Amino acid sequence: MSKNETELGLPIEYQQLPEFFDAHNVNEKTEATNELLATLLKEQQVKMVLDMTCGTGSQVFFLHERGYEIIGSDFSPALLEIARAKAKQLNRDIIFIDGDIRSVKVGVFDAVITIFNAIGHLTKTDFEKALKNIRANLKDNGIYIFDIFNQQAITDEIIDSFSMQVESTINGVKVHNVQYSEIDRKNNFLISHEQYEIIKEKAEPETHTNSFSLQIYTAEELQKILNSNGFEIVSLYDMDGNIFQAEKSLNILIVAKQTKVIT
C-alpha cells in the first residue's frame, strides 16, 4: 500500500472529534508514562521543557505540577483549545502555542519531548526536518525524549491485538469506536482503520470513518537518523521503564542528546 510522500493521515480525534480525545487516549498508562518521563528528565538535570506535540496537555500539566518550566506546542488548534481551557479551569499559568514540530520556534530549552508515537505521524523526510528544528529549540547538549513503535517486535499477532471495540458515554453522548490495523512491512507503515458511531439524544446517529498510518522504525534505523541529524542516543527503554529489547519491546523510548557536529 503506497502512501503520499508528505501525508500519512491522522487519527480522527486530532481534528474532527477532539472532544473525545482525552476519553480514549488518557488513562492509567498515561500516568505511568508521565512518571517515567519525569524520572528521565530529572536524571538529565532538566529544568526547562518544550513539549512539541502536546495535544490536550497531559505531559505538560503533569510536569508543571512537579516544578518544571514547560511550554506546550501542537499543530492542532482544536486540541490546544482544550488544553487552554484546562489551564484556565485549573488556574495554571501555562503557555500553549500553535505550531508545527517541523518549523515552530519557541525558544531555547533544556529538553524537548514528543510522546505517544507522535513522530510516527511524520514521514521519514519530515522527521528529519523535525529533528533539525528540535535542535534549533535546544540548548547545547540539550535532551530530546521521544517514543515510537518498534518495528522488530510487531508480529502479526500483535497487529491482531490492536483491534478494539469500545463503547463509552462522554458528556451524555454514546460513542461506539471500532478500530483494526494492518502493517505494510515493505515501507514500515502501521495502518489503522477506525469508525466512530456517535449517538446523541433525539438525534440521528452519526458515523465517521477514517484511516491513518504511523511510520515505524527499528532502533538501529533511528540511531542512524539521529546521528545524521546531530543527536546521539543516551539510553533506550521500553515504555514500562525496562531496558529496551529489540525483539521483545513493543515500543522504543529514546533519550537522545544534541551533539555539536552533524555527521
C-alpha positions, 0 to 999 in steps of 0.5 A: 500500500503506497502512501503520499510522500508528505501525508500519512493521515491522522487519527480522527480525534486530532481534528474532527472529534477532539472532544473525545480525545482525552476519553480514549487516549488518557488513562492509567498508562498515561500516568505511568508514562508521565512518571517515567518521563519525569524520572528521565528528565530529572536524571538529565538535570532538566529544568526547562521543557518544550513539549512539541506535540502536546495535544490536550496537555497531559505531559505538560500539566503533569510536569508543571505540577512537579516544578518544571518550566514547560511550554506546550506546542501542537499543530492542532488548534482544536486540541490546544483549545482544550488544553487552554481551557484546562489551564484556565479551569485549573488556574495554571499559568501555562503557555500553549502555542500553535505550531508545527514540530517541523518549523515552530520556534519557541525558544531555547530549552533544556529538553524537548519531548514528543510522546505517544508515537507522535513522530510516527505521524511524520514521514521519514523526510519530515522527521528529519526536518523535525529533528533539525528544528528540535535542535534549533529549540535546544540548548547545547547538549540539550535532551530530546525524549521521544517514543515510537513503535518498534518495528522488530517486535510487531508480529502479526499477532500483535497487529491482531491485538490492536483491534478494539471495540469500545463503547463509552458515554462522554458528556451524555453522548454514546460513542461506539469506536471500532478500530483494526490495523494492518502493517505494510512491512515493505515501507514500515507503515502501521495502518489503522482503520477506525469508525466512530458511531456517535449517538446523541439524544433525539438525534440521528446517529452519526458515523465517521470513518477514517484511516491513518498510518504511523511510520515505524522504525527499528532502533538501529534505523533511528540511531542512524537518523539521529546521528545524521541529524546531530543527536546521539542516543543516551539510553533506550527503554521500553515504555514500562521503564525496562531496558529496551529489547529489540525483539521483545519491546513493543515500543522504543523510548529514546533519550537522545542528546544534541551533539555539536557536529552533524555527521 
